[in-house]
Amino acid sequence: MKVYADLHIHVGRTEGGVFIKVSASRDLTLLNILEKSIFKGIDIVGVVDCASPHLIYEIKKYQEEGILSPLEGGGMRYKDRVTLILGSEIEIGGEKKGSPHLIAYFKTLEDISLFSEKISKYMKNVSLSSQRVNLNSKEAVEVIKSCNGIPVPAHVFTPFKSYYGSSTDRLSKIFNNFCNEIDAIELGLSADSDMADQIAELSSKTFLSNSDAHSLGKIAREFNVLEVEEPNLEEILLALKRVRGRRILKNYGLDPKLGKYHRTFCLECGYIAKESPPVTRCPKCGSDKIVMGVKDRIEQIKDHDTVHPFFRPPYIYQIPLEFIPNIGKKTIKKLVDYFGSEIYALHEAPYEELKKAVGEKIALNILKARNGEISIASGGGGIYGKVFLEN
């Protein structure tokens, strides 16, 4: 079975209006996420704020009402269309440098409830998303494992809140023997497989490309295609371990140039580096007050040029519909109403059918984005890159 999975999505608030992720959209309620995932064409969603007692209560309520149904292999089924994977993102506060983020995925509501209880002893407010814990990474993994959880370092290259970006030049220095407990890492929007496979210790790891969505529209801007037998957590874990025929077939993600932290950004004059990496000082004004770009950081710490292990799946660049010129919410709705999902419209719909749905000009723009007939101005310092369609 081929399934589409986005395993890093945030909840803004509960249905009752309690804030969970303050920086996320208020529209990001659990049920809205599940409905939007169907709209997008996603089969499995990982919601990474489920250790909040408010969400645990809400999920339990939905289970009692029959809205969510537990799966034997882990996860919860919604409308027999999409699987919810229960996850938690935490900020590690016990490292010597930086505050990297770590995601944990759990099989059952009981497991994540136990994790919520245990991890709350090391943080100020377990009700909010991505809270800082007074543990180092090894200690956090011990807590995660004690609750049958699966640890995955989040957006590992971004300049803030990541392992390579702000804490270390090697995961093995942080996790030590626990490095073998890490089956997968999340690349983040500003990196791809070519970039990550310049670091030797990652040659044994599975790569995930997830959206880290803070609004409904950003769901599935990055996603993974998995070969599994059932859409549940046990099967996802087999795919991360690449055993018994389960695997990641493809990673879909932004061209890293579109990411908010791809190149070095000057905090003094706002210049985004175009020079050969690594850029550690502003080439324009000379300031050393910069936000180091992901490309620049990898160039600093890499072991070799890109070497893909035999199992590495293709990384497919996608320009989300919302990034394509002349496409707004109404056009996206037309496409989904016509084709059934945003992913199909973006990647597979034939030109003639696209033309019937939204007209020749927009159909051509979608094909140009699909075929890479674009130019991109790189992003940096929290500013997304920009897409320019070629004539």
C-alpha angles and dihedrals in degrees: 000000000000113000135178116227135186105183103182116064128141131220114225097194143337123263086260092057101257109147116238105164106026094195093050128088118275087230090067098098119149096253092044089054092052093047093047090050090058088049090051095046097249118148100189127034126189112208108196101196098065095115089074107108088223091059093041088056091047094048090048089051092050089049092052090049092051093244091117123035122198116238120221091229094049133280132061128269123228120198087334085278107090137024121224114213113201111230143163130206116204134181114232110227101174102073122107090240134025132352107260123191123238126191124208125193123204134200101217142022087245091056095050091043088056090047090050090053094047099042092047088072090067101045139056100233121017090180093074128071127261095004124181115256125201093232135095120239096265091051091048091051089051090056091046092050092047087062094046091255131154115228120214123174108234128232088339099194105044114118093239129049098003139108103239093028100055113357114043148348092232131036089212090067090057104037099029107180090000088069086087088059090062108086097169144020130203113237101205128220097286098055138056138190093275090058097042093048090068088078112079099210090060093061090094096046130093114234123226125198110200133167101234082210117202092175135035094250092058094060109117096011079128124020144152133240111218133191105219138141096231133015097247139110097259089057092046090054090051088052092050089050090043095226136139092018095302116127149136106275098187141354115219117197149139119288096262089239087070091057120107094239105034098120135026114277127204114228091199103052104010095241117158110211120249095170124103111286142284096058109177099164130040108268090202106049101009096238120150090206097105143138105234113235122233092239090049093048093050090050088055097052106027122125098206144339117290114309115171119205114233093258098051109122123219117277108223117203113223130186104208114232091248090060094054115096117255094016117116136161095285092052092047090052090051090052094048093046089052101041104025098239141037093231092057092047092050100044112019114019112115118244095244091054092046089052091053091050102046110000136263100287096053092040089056091048091053091050092049091052091046092050097045094249091146143099121225130201106211122247127226144161094029095315118117120232119252130240123224118185116222117237 
